Structures are given as structure tokens and as C-alpha cells.
């Protein structure tokens, strides 16, 4: 599934200007402890599986939907692992600031595969052999994989620029 209709409608009014949007990200681990990543079709980068929360949709429902749409896997959230906002500019110039809720997930069923046009590839990676990832994906993974199971967030007064690359 591509860009939701409500975002397409908003873009008709604001063009490429900044939109504040809710999103979710999934940190999915298999039984071998590997992490599921997808290679995005819009910029070619590897990342955690992420997507928009649509109007009226609960974040956990959006998470399960996004993972299924993009990878064919059915997952179950184990716990929320982080809440952070982060900027993103798409190759077409669209600017967004995402309020991203990330969840650690377990696989319920299915086989990971490219399941829509949002991904070029999907794959399982060991924690010590990850492809190059952007700052957001690295932060989401760090919060999900730490021993402290309290959801992570940027401390008061911190900005996205304070997060190391």
C-alpha cells in the first residue's frame, strides 16, 4: 500500500511543506535472534518495517497491518519499546515529522518476503551484521534490544540533532 488517501489529500493543500504524522515501527526478532529489515523502494536504504497510523486506527493495529502488508508476516507486539519524533524528507521533497511508536514484536506466522511495492527486499540480519541503517532505525533498535524494558524516549530538552549518527 502506498501513501494513504488522507495524506495525499493534505499534500494537495500544503505541497511539500512539513506534515506532523503518527507512525509505527516494528523490531521483529525470529527464533534465532535475527532482526527483520526491509530495503525501502523510495530511497534504497535498509530500515525497520514502519508505516503510517491511519485515522481511527490504534498504533498496535497499524503495526500488525504494516508488517503484514510489507513482509507477509503476521506478528504480535510484545511491548512498546520507544516513543520518539524524527524528521524525514522524501526523495520527492515531501517533508514530514513523525511521532513514531516502536514495538518489539514476535513472529506469529508466515515467511518474510517482499509483499508490496514499498520494499525492494526484506531479510533477517544478526545484530552484529546489520546493513547500514539511518539514525532513526539505529535508535529504535537500541531501545528495543536493551535490557531495560521501559520504553525509550529522548530526554526532556533533547532534539533529534542530539542523537548520535
Secondary structure, DSSP 8 states (H G I E B T S, - for coil): --S-HHHHHHHHHHTTS-EEEEEEEEEEE-TTS-EEEEEETTT--EE-EEEE--TT--HHHHHHHHHHHHHS-EEEEEEEEEEEEEEEE-TTS-EEEEEEEEEEEEEEE------STTEEEEEEE-GGG---B-HHHHHHHHHHHSS--S-B---TT--GGGS--
